[in-house]
Amino acid sequence: MAEPDIDAWLASKAPKSEGPDVDAWLASKGATAAPEEPPTDPVAAILAREAAAFGGANSLTLGMFNRGLGGVDYLTGGSPSYSAGVDKVAAHEAELQRKYPIAHIGGSLAGGVGSGLGLARGGLAFSRTGASIPQRLGMGAAEGAAFGAAQGAGQTYSGNLPDYVQNALIGTGLGAVGGAAGEAIGAGAGSLYGSIRDRAHGIFPEPVLRAGRADAQGLEHLPRLGPDAMLPDAGPSMQATAQQAALGIGPNRSSIVNALVERDRGTVGRLQGDVEAALGPAPRPSQVAEGIDAGRRQINTEYDPVLRGRAIEPGEANRVMGRLNELALTTRENLDEVVGALTVPGHNLPDLSPQAWLAARQRVDSMIEAASNPMNPNRYRASVLTNVRRMIDDELAANVPGIKAVDAKFAANRAEQEALERGGTVLDTGKQALHPEDLRDLMRVDAAPQGMAPAGPPAANVRLRQGVRADIDRRVGTKANDLTELERTMGTPQDWNAQKLAQVFGEQPTQAVRDSIERNRVFRETYQRIAQGSDTAQRQAAAKTADIAAPQMPIRNIAGTVEQVGRWGLAQAQEAQRQAQREAIARIMALRDPAQVEAMRQQLLQHARQTQPGVRATDARARGIVQGASSVLGPAFDDYVR
């Protein structure tokens, strides 16, 4: 074979004019490429490799390689301008592409794959965490469209804006299709990798490993649910696996359902124990009220000693009686009941005994309470009666030394009763809900000693706390079947009820109660999804398990009989294998011993940590390969399409 004329080839490579032969290049774009044959000429082999290199470098750099070479050519004096240099390099690539299309396509695909892998590996893509299949396909299509548009516009060198737009649009369409396909292929490749790793594990059934990998975050947080947590509590995939294992009849269903039912029966006891540990024992309001009543009866006995031997000054008594008559006339309010209580029976004279004036004050208190009834309030009458009470009280204070000290004890006792009743309404919602700031003001007022009462623990605040604690106990006892509602009642840290509970009991005890309710709500949801799901699937699975029909024996010939028996046996073997897997899964999902659950959790997490990176990497690589390859199938190869 004759030696190649290298000098002639190098001379052919030199430019024949000051700028590129753009007309010849544009004409060549419309030509049909001749079939490429494997080059035997060493020079042709060099040119084929150069065509592949140009295609790969440009697709790898989104068309920037030609622009870079054009800039170098301009800076080294090979072209009169940067644009002329780029045009010359682009024309040279177009000629190589025309002569060696297969090499150019191969290089371009390799470069596209490289750029796709680089983008995927560099994290320059949407996060797929928690995305559904339709969402992932949409993300892949969006990424592929952007990638294809960049390739289409980047590998356009005409300098004509419509060409850039057109090629970008073509690249967008093809890239979107390839991106969605890459997403599907990537997900499949990742799943296949995970399945291979699962089969090699050998300890757990494959469905449990897949569910553990999907719910790895839930497995990480499972210890927060306490010693009663089970593996299905880790998340929806673990629950779905347990549901499948609980299908049909047999020990698989019984073990899971029995374990969940037993745990659910302890809901109220767990809640009550947790609440008592956080907030203390729950009092019975009736017993607390009886204690307050007993205290009031004791206080009433203290009035007699201070009243004995005392009398109201006659002049002051007459003045008060006259003032009462004036009030009745000016206010048009009936005060006969009060006047009668302060008058000596059968005489038109004021009763000077302090016992009568104390009884009259108590009578006025009852009248004020009746006038202040929220259902039918009479604020004007209540105001008049308040003035009457003040006049009577002033005379008792002036003429009976020591009575105000007993009055202070009585007022404190009454405040205890009101605080107990108010505590039972602190968690109520609706228009009458108590604002947290109002509760704070109420507790601050009740904390101060009243009148001449001795300083000490604010009894009213203690009673309010007891009222709230009793109300929580009532709600736990009556709302155990609606833990979501109970959780809403206790509120999040931003809710009024959560703020009020923190004021009454403190932040940490309140949070402990909320955590307990949340744990038990998770347990209840697991129980409902697995043990109380639709009976349709259960009946169908049970029918398949319980009603194993005998094979229909054809009587045509011996071969048909053998075939039918073989199919029947295969079906029964497959069902037996599925049943064995369900029972294996059920044994794991029904575990309740904390040590065993923890051991299984650690094993599942270890496998997930070892497998998940490989699944993600395989997914990303496969996706990058398909997206990168599809991105170069746009306008850069319009010659081949034509």
C-alpha positions as CSV (number, residue, x, y, z in Angstrom):
1,M,0.0,0.0,0.0
2,A,1.3,3.4,-0.9
3,E,2.3,5.7,1.9
4,P,-0.3,8.5,2.6
5,D,0.5,11.9,1.3
6,I,0.5,13.7,4.7
7,D,1.8,17.0,3.1
8,A,-1.2,17.0,0.7
9,W,-3.6,16.3,3.5
10,L,-2.2,19.1,5.7
11,A,-2.3,21.5,2.7
12,S,-6.0,20.6,2.3
13,K,-6.6,21.5,5.9
14,A,-5.4,25.0,5.5
15,P,-8.0,27.7,4.8
16,K,-8.2,28.8,1.1
17,S,-9.3,32.3,1.9
18,E,-9.4,34.9,4.6
19,G,-12.6,33.4,6.0
20,P,-14.5,30.1,5.9
21,D,-16.3,29.0,2.7
22,V,-19.7,29.6,4.3
23,D,-21.5,29.1,1.0
24,A,-20.0,25.7,0.5
25,W,-20.8,24.8,4.1
26,L,-24.4,25.9,3.8
27,A,-24.7,23.9,0.6
28,S,-23.3,20.9,2.3
29,K,-26.0,21.1,5.0
30,G,-28.5,20.1,2.4
31,A,-26.6,17.2,1.0
32,T,-27.4,13.7,1.8
33,A,-24.6,11.8,3.6
34,A,-23.1,9.0,1.7
35,P,-23.1,5.6,3.4
36,E,-20.1,5.4,5.6
37,E,-17.8,2.4,5.3
38,P,-15.1,1.4,7.7
39,P,-12.0,3.5,6.7
40,T,-9.0,1.6,5.4
41,D,-6.9,4.7,4.6
42,P,-5.0,5.8,7.7
43,V,-5.8,9.4,6.9
44,A,-9.5,8.6,6.7
45,A,-9.2,6.8,10.0
46,I,-7.7,9.9,11.5
47,L,-10.5,12.0,10.1
48,A,-13.1,9.6,11.4
49,R,-11.7,9.8,14.9
50,E,-11.6,13.6,14.5
51,A,-15.3,13.6,13.5
52,A,-16.1,11.5,16.6
53,A,-14.0,13.8,18.8
54,F,-15.7,16.9,17.4
55,G,-19.2,15.4,18.0
56,G,-18.3,14.2,21.5
57,A,-16.6,17.4,22.6
58,N,-19.5,19.6,21.4
59,S,-22.3,17.5,22.9
60,L,-20.3,17.3,26.1
61,T,-19.9,21.1,26.3
62,L,-23.4,21.9,24.9
63,G,-21.8,23.4,21.7
64,M,-19.1,25.4,23.5
65,F,-16.2,23.4,22.1
66,N,-16.5,24.9,18.6
67,R,-16.8,28.4,20.0
68,G,-13.7,27.8,22.1
69,L,-11.7,26.5,19.1
70,G,-12.9,29.5,17.1
71,G,-11.7,31.9,19.7
72,V,-8.3,30.2,19.8
73,D,-8.1,30.3,16.0
74,Y,-8.8,34.1,16.1
75,L,-6.3,34.7,18.9
76,T,-3.6,32.9,17.0
77,G,-4.2,34.8,13.8
78,G,-6.0,32.1,11.9
79,S,-9.2,34.1,11.4
80,P,-9.8,37.8,11.1
81,S,-12.5,37.8,13.8
82,Y,-14.0,35.6,16.6
83,S,-17.2,34.9,14.6
84,A,-15.1,34.0,11.5
85,G,-13.1,31.6,13.6
86,V,-16.3,30.0,15.0
87,D,-17.7,29.7,11.5
88,K,-14.6,28.1,10.2
89,V,-14.5,25.5,12.9
90,A,-18.3,24.8,12.5
91,A,-17.8,24.4,8.8
92,H,-15.0,22.0,9.3
93,E,-17.1,19.9,11.7
94,A,-20.0,20.0,9.3
95,E,-17.7,18.5,6.6
96,L,-16.5,15.8,8.9
97,Q,-20.1,15.1,9.9
98,R,-21.1,14.7,6.3
99,K,-18.2,12.4,5.4
100,Y,-18.2,10.3,8.6
101,P,-21.8,10.4,10.1
102,I,-21.5,7.2,12.0
103,A,-18.3,8.3,13.8
104,H,-19.8,11.7,14.5
105,I,-23.1,10.2,15.9
106,G,-21.1,7.9,18.1
107,G,-19.0,10.6,19.5
108,S,-22.0,12.9,20.0
109,L,-23.9,10.2,21.8
110,A,-20.9,9.5,24.0
111,G,-20.5,13.2,24.8
112,G,-24.2,13.5,25.5
113,V,-24.1,10.6,27.9
114,G,-21.1,12.1,29.6
115,S,-22.8,15.4,30.1
116,G,-25.9,13.7,31.3
117,L,-24.0,11.6,33.8
118,G,-22.1,14.7,34.9
119,L,-25.2,16.7,35.5
120,A,-26.9,13.8,37.4
121,R,-23.9,13.1,39.5
122,G,-23.3,16.8,40.3
123,G,-26.8,17.0,41.8
124,L,-28.0,19.6,39.2
125,A,-31.4,18.0,39.0
126,F,-34.7,18.1,40.9
127,S,-34.8,16.3,44.2
128,R,-36.9,13.1,43.9
129,T,-37.3,12.5,47.6
130,G,-40.9,11.7,48.4
131,A,-42.1,12.3,44.8
132,S,-44.7,10.1,43.2
133,I,-44.3,8.4,39.8
134,P,-46.2,11.1,37.9
135,Q,-44.2,13.8,39.6
136,R,-41.0,12.0,38.8
137,L,-41.9,11.7,35.1
138,G,-42.8,15.4,35.1
139,M,-39.4,16.3,36.6
140,G,-37.6,14.1,34.1
141,A,-39.5,15.6,31.2
142,A,-38.7,19.1,32.5
143,E,-35.0,18.3,32.9
144,G,-34.8,16.6,29.5
145,A,-36.5,19.6,27.9
146,A,-34.0,22.1,29.4
147,F,-31.1,19.8,28.5
148,G,-32.3,19.4,24.9
149,A,-33.0,23.1,24.5
150,A,-29.4,23.9,25.6
151,Q,-28.0,21.3,23.2
152,G,-30.2,22.5,20.3
153,A,-29.3,26.2,20.8
154,G,-25.7,25.6,21.8
155,Q,-24.9,23.6,18.6
156,T,-26.3,26.2,16.3
157,Y,-23.7,28.5,14.7
158,S,-25.6,30.3,12.0
159,G,-25.8,33.6,13.8
160,N,-29.5,33.8,12.9
161,L,-31.8,34.2,15.9
162,P,-34.8,32.2,14.4
163,D,-32.4,29.2,13.8
164,Y,-31.4,29.2,17.5
165,V,-35.1,29.4,18.6
166,Q,-36.2,26.7,16.2
167,N,-33.4,24.3,17.2
168,A,-34.0,25.0,20.8
169,L,-37.7,24.1,20.4
170,I,-36.8,20.9,18.6
171,G,-34.4,20.0,21.3
172,T,-37.0,20.8,23.9
173,G,-39.5,18.4,22.5
174,L,-37.1,15.5,21.9
175,G,-35.4,16.2,25.3
176,A,-38.7,16.1,27.1
177,V,-39.6,12.7,25.7
178,G,-36.1,11.4,26.4
179,G,-36.2,12.9,29.9
180,A,-39.4,11.2,30.8
181,A,-38.1,7.9,29.4
182,G,-34.9,8.3,31.3
183,E,-36.9,8.8,34.5
184,A,-38.8,5.6,34.0
185,I,-35.7,3.7,33.0
186,G,-33.7,5.2,36.0
187,A,-36.5,4.2,38.4
188,G,-36.6,0.7,37.0
189,A,-32.8,0.4,37.2
190,G,-32.7,1.6,40.8
191,S,-35.5,-0.8,41.7
192,L,-33.7,-3.7,40.0
193,Y,-30.6,-2.9,41.9
194,G,-32.5,-2.8,45.2
195,S,-34.2,-6.1,44.3
196,I,-30.9,-7.8,43.7
197,R,-29.5,-6.6,47.0
198,D,-32.7,-7.7,48.8
199,R,-32.5,-11.2,47.4
200,A,-28.9,-11.5,48.5
201,H,-29.8,-10.4,52.1
202,G,-31.4,-13.7,53.2
203,I,-32.8,-12.7,56.6
204,F,-35.9,-10.8,55.8
205,P,-38.5,-11.4,53.0
206,E,-38.0,-9.1,50.1
207,P,-41.3,-7.1,50.7
208,V,-40.1,-6.2,54.2
209,L,-36.7,-5.0,52.9
210,R,-38.4,-2.9,50.2
211,A,-40.8,-1.4,52.8
212,G,-37.9,-0.7,55.2
213,R,-36.0,1.1,52.5
214,A,-39.0,3.2,51.6
215,D,-39.8,4.0,55.3
216,A,-36.2,4.4,56.4
217,Q,-36.9,7.8,58.0
218,G,-39.8,6.3,59.9
219,L,-37.6,3.5,61.2
220,E,-35.1,6.1,62.3
221,H,-37.8,7.8,64.4
222,L,-39.5,4.6,65.6
223,P,-37.9,4.8,69.1
224,R,-39.7,8.1,69.7
225,L,-43.0,6.1,69.9
226,G,-41.9,4.3,73.0
227,P,-41.8,0.6,74.1
228,D,-45.2,-0.2,72.5
229,A,-44.1,0.6,69.0
230,M,-44.3,-2.0,66.3
231,L,-42.5,-2.1,62.9
232,P,-45.7,-1.3,60.9
233,D,-45.8,2.1,62.8
234,A,-42.7,3.2,60.8
235,G,-44.7,4.3,57.8
236,P,-47.2,3.6,54.9
237,S,-44.9,1.1,53.1
238,M,-44.5,-1.0,56.2
239,Q,-48.2,-0.8,56.9
240,A,-49.0,-1.9,53.3
241,T,-46.7,-4.9,53.6
242,A,-48.4,-5.9,56.9
243,Q,-51.8,-5.5,55.2
244,Q,-50.7,-7.9,52.5
245,A,-49.4,-10.4,55.0
246,A,-52.7,-10.2,56.9
247,L,-54.8,-11.3,53.9
248,G,-56.7,-14.6,53.9
249,I,-57.0,-16.9,56.9
250,G,-54.3,-18.6,58.9
251,P,-51.7,-17.8,61.5
252,N,-50.4,-14.9,59.4
253,R,-53.6,-12.9,59.8
254,S,-54.3,-14.0,63.3
255,S,-50.8,-13.1,64.6
256,I,-50.9,-9.5,63.2
257,V,-54.5,-8.7,64.0
258,N,-54.3,-10.1,67.5
259,A,-51.2,-8.1,68.3
260,L,-52.7,-4.9,67.0
261,V,-56.0,-5.5,68.8
262,E,-54.3,-6.2,72.1
263,R,-52.2,-3.0,71.8
264,D,-55.3,-1.0,70.9
265,R,-57.1,-2.2,74.0
266,G,-54.5,-0.6,76.1
267,T,-54.9,2.9,74.6
268,V,-56.8,4.4,77.4
269,G,-54.6,2.9,80.1
270,R,-51.4,4.2,78.3
271,L,-52.9,7.6,77.9
272,Q,-54.0,7.9,81.5
273,G,-50.6,6.6,82.7
274,D,-48.7,9.1,80.6
275,V,-50.9,12.0,81.6
276,E,-50.7,11.1,85.2
277,A,-46.9,10.8,85.0
278,A,-46.7,14.3,83.4
279,L,-49.5,16.2,85.2
280,G,-50.0,14.2,88.4
281,P,-53.1,12.2,89.6
282,A,-56.5,13.3,88.3
283,P,-58.8,14.6,91.1
284,R,-62.5,14.0,91.2
285,P,-64.3,17.4,90.9
286,S,-67.1,16.2,93.2
287,Q,-64.6,15.4,96.0
288,V,-62.8,18.7,95.5
289,A,-66.1,20.6,95.6
290,E,-67.1,18.7,98.8
291,G,-63.8,19.8,100.4
292,I,-64.5,23.4,99.4
293,D,-68.0,23.2,100.9
294,A,-66.7,21.8,104.1
295,G,-64.3,24.7,104.3
296,R,-67.1,27.2,103.8
297,R,-69.2,25.6,106.5
298,Q,-66.2,25.9,108.9
299,I,-65.8,29.6,108.0
300,N,-69.5,30.2,108.7
301,T,-69.0,29.0,112.3
302,E,-66.3,31.8,112.7
303,Y,-68.9,34.5,112.3
304,D,-70.8,33.8,115.5
305,P,-68.0,34.6,117.9
306,V,-67.2,38.0,116.3
307,L,-70.9,39.0,116.1
308,R,-71.7,38.0,119.7
309,G,-72.2,41.1,122.0
310,R,-72.1,43.6,119.1
311,A,-74.8,46.0,117.8
312,I,-75.2,48.4,115.0
313,E,-75.2,52.1,116.1
314,P,-78.9,53.3,116.0
315,G,-78.2,56.6,114.2
316,E,-76.3,54.8,111.4
317,A,-79.0,52.1,111.2
318,N,-81.7,54.8,110.7
319,R,-79.5,56.5,108.1
320,V,-79.1,53.3,106.1
321,M,-82.9,52.6,106.2
322,G,-83.6,56.2,105.0
323,R,-81.1,55.8,102.2
324,L,-82.7,52.5,101.1
325,N,-86.1,54.2,100.8
326,E,-84.6,57.0,98.7
327,L,-82.9,54.5,96.4
328,A,-86.1,52.6,95.9
329,L,-87.9,55.8,94.9
330,T,-85.1,57.2,92.7
331,T,-84.2,54.0,90.9
332,R,-87.7,52.5,90.8
333,E,-86.2,49.2,92.0
334,N,-88.1,47.1,94.5
335,L,-86.0,46.9,97.7
336,D,-88.7,45.7,100.0
337,E,-87.0,42.4,100.6
338,V,-83.8,44.1,101.8
339,V,-85.8,46.6,104.0
340,G,-87.7,43.8,105.5
341,A,-84.6,41.9,106.4
342,L,-83.2,44.9,108.3
343,T,-86.5,45.6,110.2
344,V,-87.6,44.1,113.5
345,P,-90.4,41.7,112.8
346,G,-93.8,43.3,113.7
347,H,-92.2,46.8,114.3
348,N,-91.3,49.6,112.0
349,L,-87.8,49.9,113.6
350,P,-84.4,48.9,112.2
351,D,-83.0,45.7,113.6
352,L,-79.7,46.6,115.4
353,S,-78.4,43.0,115.7
354,P,-75.3,42.3,113.5
355,Q,-76.8,38.8,112.8
356,A,-79.7,40.4,110.9
357,W,-77.4,42.7,109.0
358,L,-75.2,39.7,108.0
359,A,-78.3,37.8,106.9
360,A,-79.4,40.9,104.9
361,R,-76.0,41.1,103.2
362,Q,-76.3,37.4,102.2
363,R,-79.8,38.0,100.9
364,V,-78.5,40.9,98.7
365,D,-75.7,38.6,97.4
366,S,-78.3,36.2,96.2
367,M,-80.3,39.0,94.6
368,I,-77.1,40.3,92.8
369,E,-76.4,36.8,91.5
370,A,-80.0,36.4,90.2
371,A,-79.8,39.8,88.5
372,S,-76.4,38.8,86.9
373,N,-77.8,35.6,85.4
374,P,-76.2,35.4,81.8
375,M,-79.5,34.0,80.5
376,N,-81.5,37.0,81.6
377,P,-79.2,39.7,82.9
378,N,-80.4,42.9,84.5
379,R,-77.3,45.0,84.9
380,Y,-79.1,48.1,86.2
381,R,-80.6,46.2,89.1
382,A,-77.3,44.4,89.8
383,S,-75.6,47.8,90.0
384,V,-78.3,49.2,92.4
385,L,-78.0,46.1,94.6
386,T,-74.2,46.4,94.6
387,N,-74.5,49.9,96.2
388,V,-77.0,48.5,98.8
389,R,-74.5,45.7,99.7
390,R,-71.7,48.2,100.1
391,M,-73.8,50.3,102.6
392,I,-74.6,47.2,104.7
393,D,-71.0,45.9,104.5
394,D,-69.7,49.3,105.7
395,E,-71.9,49.3,108.8
396,L,-70.8,45.7,109.7
397,A,-67.2,46.6,109.3
398,A,-67.6,49.7,111.4
399,N,-69.6,48.0,114.3
400,V,-68.2,44.4,114.3
401,P,-64.4,44.3,114.7
402,G,-62.9,41.1,113.2
403,I,-65.7,40.5,110.7
404,K,-63.6,41.5,107.7
405,A,-61.0,38.8,108.5
406,V,-63.7,36.2,108.3
407,D,-65.1,37.8,105.2
408,A,-61.7,37.5,103.6
409,K,-61.6,33.7,104.3
410,F,-65.1,33.4,102.9
411,A,-64.1,35.3,99.7
412,A,-61.1,33.1,99.3
413,N,-63.3,30.0,99.7
414,R,-65.7,31.3,97.1
415,A,-62.8,32.1,94.7
416,E,-61.7,28.4,95.1
417,Q,-65.1,27.2,94.0
418,E,-65.3,29.6,91.0
419,A,-61.7,28.6,90.0
420,L,-62.6,24.9,90.1
421,E,-65.6,25.5,87.9
422,R,-63.6,27.8,85.6
423,G,-60.8,25.2,85.3
424,G,-63.3,22.8,83.7
425,T,-63.9,25.2,80.9
426,V,-60.3,26.4,80.1
427,L,-60.0,23.9,77.2
428,D,-63.4,24.7,75.7
429,T,-63.4,26.1,72.2
430,G,-65.8,28.3,70.2
431,K,-66.9,31.9,70.8
432,Q,-66.6,31.5,74.6
433,A,-63.0,30.2,74.6
434,L,-60.8,31.8,77.2
435,H,-57.9,33.8,75.8
436,P,-54.4,32.8,77.1
437,E,-53.8,36.4,78.3
438,D,-57.1,36.4,80.2
439,L,-56.1,33.2,81.9
440,R,-52.7,34.7,82.8
441,D,-54.4,37.7,84.3
442,L,-56.9,35.5,86.1
443,M,-54.2,33.4,87.7
444,R,-52.2,36.5,88.6
445,V,-55.2,38.0,90.4
446,D,-56.1,34.8,92.2
447,A,-52.5,34.4,93.3
448,A,-52.7,37.5,95.5
449,P,-54.0,37.2,99.1
450,Q,-57.5,38.5,99.3
451,G,-58.4,41.2,101.9
452,M,-57.0,40.2,105.3
453,A,-56.4,36.5,104.4
454,P,-53.0,35.3,105.4
455,A,-50.4,35.0,102.6
456,G,-49.7,31.5,101.4
457,P,-50.2,29.1,98.4
458,P,-52.8,30.6,96.0
459,A,-55.6,28.2,96.7
460,A,-57.7,29.5,93.8
461,N,-54.9,28.6,91.3
462,V,-54.6,25.2,92.8
463,R,-58.3,24.7,92.3
464,L,-58.1,26.0,88.7
465,R,-55.3,23.5,88.0
466,Q,-57.4,20.7,89.6
467,G,-60.4,21.7,87.4
468,V,-58.2,21.6,84.2
469,R,-56.6,18.3,85.2
470,A,-60.0,16.8,85.9
471,D,-61.3,18.0,82.5
472,I,-58.2,16.4,80.7
473,D,-59.0,13.1,82.5
474,R,-62.6,13.3,81.4
475,R,-61.6,14.0,77.8
476,V,-59.0,11.1,77.8
477,G,-61.7,8.8,79.2
478,T,-64.4,9.8,76.7
479,K,-62.3,10.6,73.6
480,A,-60.1,7.5,73.4
481,N,-61.9,6.5,70.2
482,D,-61.2,9.8,68.6
483,L,-57.6,10.5,69.3
484,T,-57.4,13.0,66.4
485,E,-60.0,15.2,68.1
486,L,-58.2,14.8,71.4
487,E,-55.0,15.9,69.7
488,R,-56.7,18.9,68.4
489,T,-58.0,19.8,71.8
490,M,-54.6,19.7,73.3
491,G,-53.4,21.8,70.4
492,T,-50.0,22.5,68.8
493,P,-47.6,24.9,70.5
494,Q,-49.2,27.8,68.6
495,D,-52.7,27.0,69.6
496,W,-54.5,28.7,72.5
497,N,-55.1,25.5,74.4
498,A,-51.4,24.5,74.2
499,Q,-50.5,28.0,75.5
500,K,-53.0,27.8,78.4
501,L,-51.9,24.3,79.3
502,A,-48.3,25.5,79.5
503,Q,-49.4,28.3,81.8
504,V,-51.2,25.9,84.1
505,F,-48.8,22.9,84.1
506,G,-45.6,24.1,82.4
507,E,-44.0,23.5,79.0
508,Q,-42.4,20.1,79.5
509,P,-45.4,18.3,81.1
510,T,-47.7,19.7,78.5
511,Q,-45.4,18.5,75.7
512,A,-45.2,15.1,77.3
513,V,-49.0,14.8,77.1
514,R,-49.1,15.9,73.5
515,D,-46.4,13.4,72.6
516,S,-48.4,10.6,74.3
517,I,-51.5,11.5,72.4
518,E,-49.5,11.6,69.1
519,R,-48.0,8.2,69.8
520,N,-51.3,6.6,70.5
521,R,-52.8,8.2,67.4
522,V,-50.1,6.6,65.3
523,F,-50.8,3.2,67.0
524,R,-54.6,3.6,66.3
525,E,-54.0,4.5,62.7
526,T,-51.8,1.4,62.2
527,Y,-54.5,-0.7,63.8
528,Q,-57.3,0.7,61.7
529,R,-55.4,0.4,58.4
530,I,-54.3,-3.2,59.0
531,A,-56.9,-4.8,61.2
532,Q,-60.0,-2.7,60.3
533,G,-59.5,-2.3,56.6
534,S,-62.0,-3.2,53.9
535,D,-63.3,-6.8,54.2
536,T,-63.5,-7.2,50.4
537,A,-59.9,-8.2,50.0
538,Q,-60.0,-10.3,53.1
539,R,-63.0,-12.3,51.9
540,Q,-61.4,-12.8,48.5
541,A,-58.1,-14.0,49.9
542,A,-59.9,-16.2,52.5
543,A,-61.9,-17.8,49.7
544,K,-58.8,-18.7,47.8
545,T,-57.2,-20.1,50.8
546,A,-60.1,-22.0,52.2
547,D,-61.8,-23.2,49.1
548,I,-59.2,-25.2,47.2
549,A,-61.2,-26.9,44.4
550,A,-60.2,-30.2,43.0
551,P,-58.8,-30.1,39.4
552,Q,-61.1,-30.6,36.6
553,M,-59.9,-33.8,34.9
554,P,-60.5,-33.8,31.2
555,I,-61.4,-37.2,29.7
556,R,-60.2,-36.5,26.2
557,N,-56.8,-38.1,26.6
558,I,-54.0,-38.9,29.0
559,A,-51.9,-35.9,27.9
560,G,-54.7,-33.4,28.6
561,T,-55.1,-35.0,32.1
562,V,-51.4,-34.7,32.9
563,E,-51.4,-31.1,31.7
564,Q,-54.3,-30.2,33.9
565,V,-52.9,-31.9,36.9
566,G,-49.6,-30.2,36.4
567,R,-51.2,-26.7,36.2
568,W,-53.2,-27.3,39.3
569,G,-50.2,-28.5,41.2
570,L,-48.1,-25.5,40.1
571,A,-50.9,-23.1,41.2
572,Q,-51.1,-24.8,44.6
573,A,-47.3,-24.7,45.0
574,Q,-47.3,-21.0,44.1
575,E,-50.1,-20.3,46.6
576,A,-48.2,-22.3,49.3
577,Q,-45.1,-20.2,48.6
578,R,-47.1,-17.0,48.9
579,Q,-48.7,-18.2,52.1
580,A,-45.3,-19.1,53.6
581,Q,-44.0,-15.6,52.7
582,R,-47.1,-14.0,54.3
583,E,-46.5,-16.0,57.5
584,A,-42.8,-15.0,57.6
585,I,-43.8,-11.3,57.2
586,A,-46.5,-11.6,59.8
587,R,-44.1,-13.0,62.4
588,I,-41.9,-9.9,61.9
589,M,-44.8,-7.4,61.8
590,A,-46.5,-8.8,64.8
591,L,-43.5,-8.5,67.1
592,R,-44.2,-6.5,70.3
593,D,-41.3,-7.2,72.5
594,P,-39.3,-4.0,72.5
595,A,-35.9,-5.7,72.3
596,Q,-37.0,-7.8,69.3
597,V,-38.5,-4.9,67.6
598,E,-35.3,-2.9,68.1
599,A,-33.2,-5.7,66.7
600,M,-35.3,-5.9,63.6
601,R,-35.3,-2.2,63.2
602,Q,-31.5,-2.0,63.4
603,Q,-31.2,-4.8,60.8
604,L,-33.6,-3.1,58.4
605,L,-31.9,0.3,58.8
606,Q,-28.5,-1.2,58.2
607,H,-29.7,-2.8,55.0
608,A,-31.4,0.4,53.9
609,R,-28.2,2.4,54.6
610,Q,-26.1,0.0,52.5
611,T,-28.6,-0.3,49.7
612,Q,-30.2,3.1,49.3
613,P,-27.1,4.9,48.0
614,G,-26.6,2.2,45.4
615,V,-30.3,2.5,44.4
616,R,-30.0,6.3,44.0
617,A,-26.7,6.1,42.2
618,T,-28.0,3.5,39.7
619,D,-31.2,5.5,39.2
620,A,-29.2,8.7,38.6
621,R,-26.7,7.0,36.2
622,A,-29.4,5.3,34.1
623,R,-31.4,8.5,34.0
624,G,-28.3,10.6,33.1
625,I,-27.4,8.2,30.3
626,V,-30.8,8.3,28.7
627,Q,-31.3,12.0,29.2
628,G,-27.9,12.9,27.9
629,A,-28.2,10.6,24.8
630,S,-31.7,11.9,24.0
631,S,-30.6,15.6,24.3
632,V,-28.3,15.3,21.3
633,L,-31.0,13.8,19.0
634,G,-32.4,17.2,18.2
635,P,-31.4,19.8,15.6
636,A,-27.7,18.9,15.8
637,F,-28.6,15.8,13.7
638,D,-31.1,17.4,11.3
639,D,-28.8,16.3,8.5
640,Y,-29.4,12.7,9.4
641,V,-33.1,13.1,9.8
642,R,-33.3,14.5,6.2
